[in-house]
Amino acid sequence: MIDMTLKTYQEKLDMRLDMLLNESESHYKSVIDSARYSLFAGGKRIRPVLLLEFYKLFGKNDDCAYNFACAVEMIHTYSLIHDDLPCMDNDDMRRGKPSNHKKYGEALALLAGDSLLTESFGVASRTMGIDGEYVAKAITYLSANAGISGMIGGQVIDTCGDFEITEDLLYEIYSLKTSALIKAACGCGAILAGADDDSFSKVETFAEKLGLAFQIIDDILDRVGNEEKLGKPVGSDLKNQKITIVDILGIDESRQRAKDLTDDAIGILDSFEGDTTTLKEITNYLLVRDY
């Protein structure tokens, strides 16, 4: 059931993304081609779907929120392009295809990521049919979670920091570099729909737990995942001498920790009055995914 739901969302999101990032012949067409290469490389569109589902949860028609959802996906894609660069994780494959910098070169990959990030805020600002005050508030929230105090901050600690890696520090890194953009997606959906403060707080807590579980499963798959399904080689963390939760807890305990976080997230969804069926399906799907 969730596969069909995601496929339906993907088709609508892809149509909007194709319209938003499409350029006729120009001297800078190469950077658009590079950006589109990664944007349409087969992503599951989980973050924009979360935004749309939370927008619907608070009683709104999701058609108005598609621009904003696309903006979140553009930011996610830029982060993946940059993550794969030699100066970061130095990964040659992404989703079964050569990483952006392997196909287009490092300079164009860097610029493609920059383009997606910059364009995303223009796309979000062109959200129509929603109160402008809500749109402005959501843009501010998105910026905070994608920026220095969010995803970027997590990447800095993870990549450039010289700290003793402890379980608590790993959770801080995961909270910033992974949960923050998931929180942005869920929170922006709630903000755009005009959710009250109590509901918004619960959305944030849900997203935090979902993001932590998501990253733990990512860490597990990097050790024991199927390379063909993952679309990239396993062992990237070991190659980069990066300590993850798997090194501290082991595979089995890490799986249990992800399961506990997922159960907590489902419990939060149970507290909402609206229909959370799809949100629950996504939450459980992310726990048992093998790619």
ROSEPA-973210 format. One record per residue (C-alpha): x, y, z; residue in three letters. Coordinates in nm, 2 decimals. Layout:
# ROSEPA-973210
<r east="X" north="Y" up="Z" aa="ALA"/>
...
END
This chain:
# ROSEPA-973210
<r east="0.00" north="0.00" up="0.00" aa="MET"/>
<r east="0.27" north="0.25" up="0.09" aa="ILE"/>
<r east="0.46" north="0.18" up="-0.23" aa="ASP"/>
<r east="0.16" north="0.28" up="-0.44" aa="MET"/>
<r east="0.11" north="0.59" up="-0.22" aa="THR"/>
<r east="0.47" north="0.70" up="-0.26" aa="LEU"/>
<r east="0.46" north="0.63" up="-0.63" aa="LYS"/>
<r east="0.15" north="0.86" up="-0.67" aa="THR"/>
<r east="0.32" north="1.13" up="-0.48" aa="TYR"/>
<r east="0.65" north="1.09" up="-0.67" aa="GLN"/>
<r east="0.47" north="1.13" up="-1.01" aa="GLU"/>
<r east="0.31" north="1.46" up="-0.90" aa="LYS"/>
<r east="0.63" north="1.59" up="-0.74" aa="LEU"/>
<r east="0.84" north="1.50" up="-1.04" aa="ASP"/>
<r east="0.60" north="1.68" up="-1.27" aa="MET"/>
<r east="0.63" north="1.99" up="-1.06" aa="ARG"/>
<r east="1.00" north="1.96" up="-1.02" aa="LEU"/>
<r east="1.04" north="1.92" up="-1.40" aa="ASP"/>
<r east="0.84" north="2.24" up="-1.45" aa="MET"/>
<r east="1.04" north="2.43" up="-1.18" aa="LEU"/>
<r east="1.39" north="2.33" up="-1.30" aa="LEU"/>
<r east="1.37" north="2.33" up="-1.68" aa="ASN"/>
<r east="1.58" north="2.56" up="-1.90" aa="GLU"/>
<r east="1.61" north="2.60" up="-2.28" aa="SER"/>
<r east="1.95" north="2.62" up="-2.44" aa="GLU"/>
<r east="2.18" north="2.87" up="-2.27" aa="SER"/>
<r east="2.54" north="2.91" up="-2.18" aa="HIS"/>
<r east="2.47" north="2.78" up="-1.83" aa="TYR"/>
<r east="2.25" north="2.48" up="-1.94" aa="LYS"/>
<r east="2.52" north="2.24" up="-1.81" aa="SER"/>
<r east="2.46" north="2.33" up="-1.45" aa="VAL"/>
<r east="2.09" north="2.27" up="-1.49" aa="ILE"/>
<r east="2.16" north="1.93" up="-1.66" aa="ASP"/>
<r east="2.38" north="1.84" up="-1.36" aa="SER"/>
<r east="2.12" north="1.95" up="-1.11" aa="ALA"/>
<r east="1.85" north="1.75" up="-1.29" aa="ARG"/>
<r east="2.07" north="1.45" up="-1.31" aa="TYR"/>
<r east="2.07" north="1.42" up="-0.93" aa="SER"/>
<r east="1.72" north="1.55" up="-0.88" aa="LEU"/>
<r east="1.57" north="1.28" up="-1.10" aa="PHE"/>
<r east="1.80" north="1.00" up="-1.00" aa="ALA"/>
<r east="1.53" north="0.79" up="-0.84" aa="GLY"/>
<r east="1.48" north="0.94" up="-0.49" aa="GLY"/>
<r east="1.19" north="0.82" up="-0.28" aa="LYS"/>
<r east="1.08" north="1.18" up="-0.21" aa="ARG"/>
<r east="1.02" north="1.10" up="0.16" aa="ILE"/>
<r east="1.08" north="1.45" up="0.29" aa="ARG"/>
<r east="0.83" north="1.63" up="0.06" aa="PRO"/>
<r east="0.58" north="1.36" up="0.12" aa="VAL"/>
<r east="0.61" north="1.41" up="0.49" aa="LEU"/>
<r east="0.55" north="1.78" up="0.44" aa="LEU"/>
<r east="0.24" north="1.72" up="0.23" aa="LEU"/>
<r east="0.10" north="1.46" up="0.47" aa="GLU"/>
<r east="0.13" north="1.70" up="0.77" aa="PHE"/>
<r east="-0.02" north="1.98" up="0.57" aa="TYR"/>
<r east="-0.32" north="1.75" up="0.50" aa="LYS"/>
<r east="-0.33" north="1.63" up="0.86" aa="LEU"/>
<r east="-0.43" north="1.97" up="0.97" aa="PHE"/>
<r east="-0.72" north="1.99" up="0.73" aa="GLY"/>
<r east="-0.57" north="2.14" up="0.42" aa="LYS"/>
<r east="-0.57" north="2.05" up="0.05" aa="ASN"/>
<r east="-0.22" north="1.95" up="-0.04" aa="ASP"/>
<r east="-0.22" north="2.10" up="-0.39" aa="ASP"/>
<r east="-0.12" north="2.44" up="-0.25" aa="CYS"/>
<r east="0.19" north="2.30" up="-0.07" aa="ALA"/>
<r east="0.36" north="2.13" up="-0.37" aa="TYR"/>
<r east="0.60" north="2.42" up="-0.44" aa="ASN"/>
<r east="0.72" north="2.42" up="-0.09" aa="PHE"/>
<r east="0.75" north="2.04" up="-0.09" aa="ALA"/>
<r east="0.96" north="2.06" up="-0.40" aa="CYS"/>
<r east="1.19" north="2.32" up="-0.23" aa="ALA"/>
<r east="1.26" north="2.07" up="0.05" aa="VAL"/>
<r east="1.35" north="1.81" up="-0.21" aa="GLU"/>
<r east="1.58" north="2.05" up="-0.39" aa="MET"/>
<r east="1.77" north="2.11" up="-0.06" aa="ILE"/>
<r east="1.79" north="1.74" up="0.01" aa="HIS"/>
<r east="1.93" north="1.67" up="-0.33" aa="THR"/>
<r east="2.19" north="1.95" up="-0.30" aa="TYR"/>
<r east="2.30" north="1.80" up="0.03" aa="SER"/>
<r east="2.35" north="1.46" up="-0.14" aa="LEU"/>
<r east="2.55" north="1.61" up="-0.43" aa="ILE"/>
<r east="2.78" north="1.78" up="-0.18" aa="HIS"/>
<r east="2.80" north="1.48" up="0.05" aa="ASP"/>
<r east="2.94" north="1.27" up="-0.23" aa="ASP"/>
<r east="3.22" north="1.51" up="-0.32" aa="LEU"/>
<r east="3.58" north="1.40" up="-0.26" aa="PRO"/>
<r east="3.62" north="1.66" up="0.02" aa="CYS"/>
<r east="3.33" north="1.51" up="0.21" aa="MET"/>
<r east="3.24" north="1.14" up="0.19" aa="ASP"/>
<r east="3.41" north="1.08" up="-0.15" aa="ASN"/>
<r east="3.15" north="0.84" up="-0.28" aa="ASP"/>
<r east="3.15" north="0.74" up="-0.65" aa="ASP"/>
<r east="2.80" north="0.60" up="-0.67" aa="MET"/>
<r east="2.46" north="0.72" up="-0.57" aa="ARG"/>
<r east="2.13" north="0.54" up="-0.63" aa="ARG"/>
<r east="2.30" north="0.30" up="-0.87" aa="GLY"/>
<r east="2.45" north="0.57" up="-1.09" aa="LYS"/>
<r east="2.78" north="0.76" up="-1.09" aa="PRO"/>
<r east="2.78" north="1.04" up="-0.83" aa="SER"/>
<r east="2.72" north="1.39" up="-0.98" aa="ASN"/>
<r east="3.09" north="1.48" up="-0.96" aa="HIS"/>
<r east="3.19" north="1.16" up="-1.13" aa="LYS"/>
<r east="2.97" north="1.24" up="-1.43" aa="LYS"/>
<r east="3.00" north="1.62" up="-1.45" aa="TYR"/>
<r east="3.32" north="1.70" up="-1.26" aa="GLY"/>
<r east="3.37" north="1.85" up="-0.92" aa="GLU"/>
<r east="3.32" north="2.21" up="-1.02" aa="ALA"/>
<r east="2.99" north="2.16" up="-1.19" aa="LEU"/>
<r east="2.87" north="1.93" up="-0.92" aa="ALA"/>
<r east="2.95" north="2.19" up="-0.66" aa="LEU"/>
<r east="2.77" north="2.46" up="-0.86" aa="LEU"/>
<r east="2.47" north="2.23" up="-0.92" aa="ALA"/>
<r east="2.43" north="2.18" up="-0.55" aa="GLY"/>
<r east="2.46" north="2.55" up="-0.49" aa="ASP"/>
<r east="2.20" north="2.61" up="-0.76" aa="SER"/>
<r east="1.95" north="2.38" up="-0.60" aa="LEU"/>
<r east="2.00" north="2.53" up="-0.26" aa="LEU"/>
<r east="1.96" north="2.89" up="-0.39" aa="THR"/>
<r east="1.67" north="2.81" up="-0.62" aa="GLU"/>
<r east="1.48" north="2.62" up="-0.35" aa="SER"/>
<r east="1.41" north="2.94" up="-0.15" aa="PHE"/>
<r east="1.27" north="3.11" up="-0.46" aa="GLY"/>
<r east="1.05" north="2.81" up="-0.53" aa="VAL"/>
<r east="0.93" north="2.81" up="-0.17" aa="ALA"/>
<r east="0.85" north="3.19" up="-0.19" aa="SER"/>
<r east="0.63" north="3.13" up="-0.49" aa="ARG"/>
<r east="0.39" north="2.91" up="-0.29" aa="THR"/>
<r east="0.04" north="3.02" up="-0.38" aa="MET"/>
<r east="-0.29" north="2.98" up="-0.21" aa="GLY"/>
<r east="-0.15" north="2.98" up="0.14" aa="ILE"/>
<r east="-0.14" north="3.28" up="0.38" aa="ASP"/>
<r east="0.18" north="3.48" up="0.31" aa="GLY"/>
<r east="0.25" north="3.50" up="0.69" aa="GLU"/>
<r east="0.26" north="3.12" up="0.71" aa="TYR"/>
<r east="0.48" north="3.10" up="0.40" aa="VAL"/>
<r east="0.73" north="3.34" up="0.54" aa="ALA"/>
<r east="0.73" north="3.16" up="0.88" aa="LYS"/>
<r east="0.79" north="2.83" up="0.70" aa="ALA"/>
<r east="1.08" north="2.97" up="0.50" aa="ILE"/>
<r east="1.24" north="3.09" up="0.81" aa="THR"/>
<r east="1.20" north="2.75" up="0.98" aa="TYR"/>
<r east="1.33" north="2.57" up="0.67" aa="LEU"/>
<r east="1.64" north="2.80" up="0.66" aa="SER"/>
<r east="1.71" north="2.74" up="1.03" aa="ALA"/>
<r east="1.70" north="2.36" up="1.00" aa="ASN"/>
<r east="1.89" north="2.35" up="0.67" aa="ALA"/>
<r east="2.16" north="2.60" up="0.78" aa="GLY"/>
<r east="2.43" north="2.64" up="1.04" aa="ILE"/>
<r east="2.22" north="2.55" up="1.34" aa="SER"/>
<r east="2.08" north="2.25" up="1.16" aa="GLY"/>
<r east="2.20" north="2.03" up="0.88" aa="MET"/>
<r east="2.51" north="2.22" up="0.80" aa="ILE"/>
<r east="2.61" north="2.23" up="1.17" aa="GLY"/>
<r east="2.57" north="1.86" up="1.19" aa="GLY"/>
<r east="2.79" north="1.81" up="0.89" aa="GLN"/>
<r east="3.06" north="2.04" up="1.04" aa="VAL"/>
<r east="3.08" north="1.83" up="1.36" aa="ILE"/>
<r east="3.07" north="1.51" up="1.16" aa="ASP"/>
<r east="3.33" north="1.60" up="0.90" aa="THR"/>
<r east="3.55" north="1.88" up="1.04" aa="CYS"/>
<r east="3.52" north="1.84" up="1.42" aa="GLY"/>
<r east="3.80" north="1.70" up="1.63" aa="ASP"/>
<r east="3.60" north="1.55" up="1.92" aa="PHE"/>
<r east="3.59" north="1.23" up="2.11" aa="GLU"/>
<r east="3.30" north="1.04" up="1.96" aa="ILE"/>
<r east="3.05" north="0.93" up="2.22" aa="THR"/>
<r east="2.70" north="0.80" up="2.20" aa="GLU"/>
<r east="2.56" north="1.14" up="2.31" aa="ASP"/>
<r east="2.77" north="1.33" up="2.05" aa="LEU"/>
<r east="2.65" north="1.09" up="1.78" aa="LEU"/>
<r east="2.29" north="1.16" up="1.86" aa="TYR"/>
<r east="2.37" north="1.54" up="1.85" aa="GLU"/>
<r east="2.53" north="1.49" up="1.50" aa="ILE"/>
<r east="2.23" north="1.27" up="1.38" aa="TYR"/>
<r east="1.98" north="1.52" up="1.52" aa="SER"/>
<r east="2.14" north="1.80" up="1.32" aa="LEU"/>
<r east="2.26" north="1.64" up="1.00" aa="LYS"/>
<r east="1.96" north="1.41" up="0.95" aa="THR"/>
<r east="1.67" north="1.49" up="1.18" aa="SER"/>
<r east="1.69" north="1.86" up="1.11" aa="ALA"/>
<r east="1.58" north="1.84" up="0.74" aa="LEU"/>
<r east="1.32" north="1.58" up="0.83" aa="ILE"/>
<r east="1.20" north="1.82" up="1.10" aa="LYS"/>
<r east="1.20" north="2.10" up="0.84" aa="ALA"/>
<r east="0.97" north="1.90" up="0.61" aa="ALA"/>
<r east="0.73" north="1.79" up="0.88" aa="CYS"/>
<r east="0.73" north="2.13" up="1.06" aa="GLY"/>
<r east="0.68" north="2.33" up="0.74" aa="CYS"/>
<r east="0.38" north="2.12" up="0.66" aa="GLY"/>
<r east="0.23" north="2.20" up="1.00" aa="ALA"/>
<r east="0.33" north="2.57" up="0.98" aa="ILE"/>
<r east="0.18" north="2.62" up="0.63" aa="LEU"/>
<r east="-0.15" north="2.46" up="0.75" aa="ALA"/>
<r east="-0.16" north="2.69" up="1.05" aa="GLY"/>
<r east="-0.12" north="2.42" up="1.32" aa="ALA"/>
<r east="-0.14" north="2.54" up="1.68" aa="ASP"/>
<r east="0.16" north="2.55" up="1.91" aa="ASP"/>
<r east="0.09" north="2.22" up="2.09" aa="ASP"/>
<r east="0.04" north="2.03" up="1.77" aa="SER"/>
<r east="0.35" north="2.18" up="1.62" aa="PHE"/>
<r east="0.56" north="2.08" up="1.92" aa="SER"/>
<r east="0.44" north="1.72" up="1.88" aa="LYS"/>
<r east="0.53" north="1.73" up="1.51" aa="VAL"/>
<r east="0.88" north="1.84" up="1.59" aa="GLU"/>
<r east="0.92" north="1.56" up="1.85" aa="THR"/>
<r east="0.79" north="1.31" up="1.60" aa="PHE"/>
<r east="1.03" north="1.43" up="1.33" aa="ALA"/>
<r east="1.33" north="1.42" up="1.57" aa="GLU"/>
<r east="1.26" north="1.06" up="1.66" aa="LYS"/>
<r east="1.20" north="0.96" up="1.30" aa="LEU"/>
<r east="1.52" north="1.13" up="1.19" aa="GLY"/>
<r east="1.73" north="0.95" up="1.45" aa="LEU"/>
<r east="1.58" north="0.61" up="1.36" aa="ALA"/>
<r east="1.64" north="0.69" up="0.99" aa="PHE"/>
<r east="2.01" north="0.76" up="1.04" aa="GLN"/>
<r east="2.06" north="0.46" up="1.26" aa="ILE"/>
<r east="1.92" north="0.24" up="0.99" aa="ILE"/>
<r east="2.15" north="0.42" up="0.74" aa="ASP"/>
<r east="2.45" north="0.33" up="0.95" aa="ASP"/>
<r east="2.34" north="-0.03" up="0.97" aa="ILE"/>
<r east="2.29" north="-0.06" up="0.60" aa="LEU"/>
<r east="2.63" north="0.09" up="0.54" aa="ASP"/>
<r east="2.77" north="-0.21" up="0.72" aa="ARG"/>
<r east="2.55" north="-0.50" up="0.62" aa="VAL"/>
<r east="2.33" north="-0.37" up="0.34" aa="GLY"/>
<r east="2.30" north="-0.51" up="-0.01" aa="ASN"/>
<r east="2.51" north="-0.30" up="-0.25" aa="GLU"/>
<r east="2.28" north="-0.37" up="-0.55" aa="GLU"/>
<r east="1.97" north="-0.25" up="-0.36" aa="LYS"/>
<r east="2.15" north="0.04" up="-0.20" aa="LEU"/>
<r east="2.29" north="0.16" up="-0.53" aa="GLY"/>
<r east="2.63" north="0.23" up="-0.38" aa="LYS"/>
<r east="2.91" north="0.04" up="-0.21" aa="PRO"/>
<r east="2.87" north="-0.05" up="0.15" aa="VAL"/>
<r east="3.15" north="0.04" up="0.40" aa="GLY"/>
<r east="3.18" north="0.41" up="0.33" aa="SER"/>
<r east="3.19" north="0.49" up="0.70" aa="ASP"/>
<r east="3.47" north="0.24" up="0.75" aa="LEU"/>
<r east="3.66" north="0.37" up="0.45" aa="LYS"/>
<r east="3.64" north="0.72" up="0.59" aa="ASN"/>
<r east="3.72" north="0.60" up="0.94" aa="GLN"/>
<r east="3.39" north="0.74" up="1.06" aa="LYS"/>
<r east="3.26" north="0.61" up="1.40" aa="ILE"/>
<r east="2.88" north="0.55" up="1.39" aa="THR"/>
<r east="2.63" north="0.42" up="1.64" aa="ILE"/>
<r east="2.70" north="0.06" up="1.51" aa="VAL"/>
<r east="3.05" north="0.08" up="1.64" aa="ASP"/>
<r east="2.93" north="0.17" up="1.99" aa="ILE"/>
<r east="2.61" north="-0.04" up="2.02" aa="LEU"/>
<r east="2.66" north="-0.32" up="1.76" aa="GLY"/>
<r east="2.41" north="-0.42" up="1.49" aa="ILE"/>
<r east="2.15" north="-0.58" up="1.71" aa="ASP"/>
<r east="2.13" north="-0.31" up="1.97" aa="GLU"/>
<r east="2.13" north="-0.04" up="1.70" aa="SER"/>
<r east="1.83" north="-0.21" up="1.54" aa="ARG"/>
<r east="1.65" north="-0.21" up="1.87" aa="GLN"/>
<r east="1.73" north="0.15" up="1.93" aa="ARG"/>
<r east="1.58" north="0.24" up="1.59" aa="ALA"/>
<r east="1.28" north="0.02" up="1.67" aa="LYS"/>
<r east="1.22" north="0.20" up="2.00" aa="ASP"/>
<r east="1.25" north="0.54" up="1.83" aa="LEU"/>
<r east="1.00" north="0.43" up="1.57" aa="THR"/>
<r east="0.76" north="0.31" up="1.83" aa="ASP"/>
<r east="0.78" north="0.65" up="2.01" aa="ASP"/>
<r east="0.71" north="0.82" up="1.68" aa="ALA"/>
<r east="0.41" north="0.61" up="1.61" aa="ILE"/>
<r east="0.28" north="0.69" up="1.96" aa="GLY"/>
<r east="0.30" north="1.06" up="1.88" aa="ILE"/>
<r east="0.10" north="1.01" up="1.56" aa="LEU"/>
<r east="-0.16" north="0.82" up="1.77" aa="ASP"/>
<r east="-0.22" north="1.14" up="1.96" aa="SER"/>
<r east="-0.34" north="1.34" up="1.66" aa="PHE"/>
<r east="-0.71" north="1.35" up="1.58" aa="GLU"/>
<r east="-0.67" north="1.34" up="1.20" aa="GLY"/>
<r east="-0.59" north="1.05" up="0.96" aa="ASP"/>
<r east="-0.22" north="0.95" up="1.02" aa="THR"/>
<r east="-0.24" north="0.62" up="0.83" aa="THR"/>
<r east="0.01" north="0.72" up="0.56" aa="THR"/>
<r east="0.24" north="0.88" up="0.81" aa="LEU"/>
<r east="0.24" north="0.56" up="1.01" aa="LYS"/>
<r east="0.31" north="0.35" up="0.70" aa="GLU"/>
<r east="0.60" north="0.58" up="0.61" aa="ILE"/>
<r east="0.74" north="0.56" up="0.96" aa="THR"/>
<r east="0.73" north="0.18" up="0.97" aa="ASN"/>
<r east="0.86" north="0.16" up="0.61" aa="TYR"/>
<r east="1.17" north="0.36" up="0.70" aa="LEU"/>
<r east="1.25" north="0.12" up="0.98" aa="LEU"/>
<r east="1.24" north="-0.20" up="0.77" aa="VAL"/>
<r east="1.38" north="-0.06" up="0.45" aa="ARG"/>
<r east="1.68" north="-0.23" up="0.30" aa="ASP"/>
<r east="1.79" north="0.05" up="0.06" aa="TYR"/>
END
